[in-house]
Amino acid sequence: MKTVGGRIGYVLLLALAPLLAALYAGATTIPGGTFEPWAPAMIDLDVYRRTGDLVLRGQDFYNVEAWLPWIYPPFPALLAVPFAVMPLAVAQITWLGLNVACLMAMLYRLGLAGWQLSLAAMGIIWLVEPVRETLGFGQVAIFLVTAAVLDSMPGPVVFKRRLLPEGWLTGVATAVKLTPAVIAAYNFFAGKRRAGIVSFLTFLACTAVGFLVFWSPSVTYWSRLLSGDSGLNTGIVFKTNQSVLGVWTRMFGEASRGGLVLAAVVAVIGIVAAVLMHKAGEVPLAVCLAGLTSLLASPISWSHHYVWIVPFGIVLLRNRRLPSYIRVPGLLYAIWTAFAPFKLLPGDNNVELTYPPLHMLVDNIGVYVGVGLLVASIVAAYSSWGRDRRRAQASLRSADASPAPS
């Protein structure tokens, strides 16, 4: 039996290659950053550090003259404080290390272990654009996806028992950024009522903390949001906004009510698809569908937000039970999103509004396929495959409920 020290050493050894890859990606992915000397251009982490510093000085972090504003709710500003008190290089390395730990925890939950886990994490950091750019920007996408996966995805666990009830991680993630609320809604309507309620109550508790500590900024944020101001409304048209509303805006020239209604419809379709897949016994895929829905239906989902493509692709690779009309297009969609070739298109100065048909198709096709996969999942749930899966699940539940023979 390995000692505790031996297990820790083994884990650190497995994490070494992904950590080195993350340090390099974090320092060099964004233009202007360098690995030697260490000078990453982690512009989002800079925003978090600036906000944490303003919190310590008791200043309003929403009314700041800066190129990049703080667009999150007030609650996560508290979480930014530790990074504000660290020296810059220490904060950057710590941030990258935490991201690697979360990525590896996610992959472990998905069934990867040992050197397979280490090599997969390193390869994903090198090759998957959403992961690489999340590290380069110093963004939170990996944290949010990991929270949802560890909360709701079945699979191997690090601890023998859950320390807090299912749903709390999703609730905290929703208090940081609202999109994980789709995971909570999926859990609730899939029959995991307690998990959905725990997420909602956790979100309320974290938001209440935000109001208690930052009353005026909280009023500012929530009043702006309720009036339709996300803080980045002018960026909806950008080519890297891979959301339904982004497609609508590029095609029709403005983010009008029709686009918002369509995004809401896609949110409903995605939750229905996730719930039906859950009832068919395909829980890992159901969680991923809910996660992708949160991005497709959000007003702004930058290409680097699509970290959900990592668990989605792995689930499709390992699950050969799924119909080919879901599995094959799903894997192609994962590859497309991982490499993001639409980023090669011209951008800035609203040039997206003048795209010729081919450019428009290249930029928007990922969203089309993503929505198509949600619809295909509903079709699969009502097909003969879905009926067979539901019968198998019902038989398993019946067997589990039967008394043991005397």
Secondary structure, DSSP 8 states (H G I E B T S, - for coil): ---HHHHHHHHHHHHHHHHHHHHHHHHHSSTT-BTTTTB---HHHHHHHHHHHHHHTT--SSS---SS---S-SHHHHHHHHHHHS-HHHHHHHHHHHHHHHHHHHHHHTT--HHHHHHHHHHHHHH-HHHHHHHHHT-SHHHHHHHHHHHH--S--SSSS-SS-TTHHHHHHHHHSSTTHHHHHHHHHTT-HHHHHHHHHHHHHHHHHHHHH-HHHHHHHHHHHHTT--S-GGGTTSTTB-SHHHHHHHHHSS--HHHHHHHHHHHHHHHHHHHHHHHTT-HHHHHHHHHHHHHHSSS--BGGGGGGHHHHHHHHHH-TTS-HHHHHHHHHHHHHHHH-GGGGS--STTGGGG--HHHHHHHHHHHHHHHHHHHHHHHHHHSHHHHHHHHHHHHHHHHHHS----
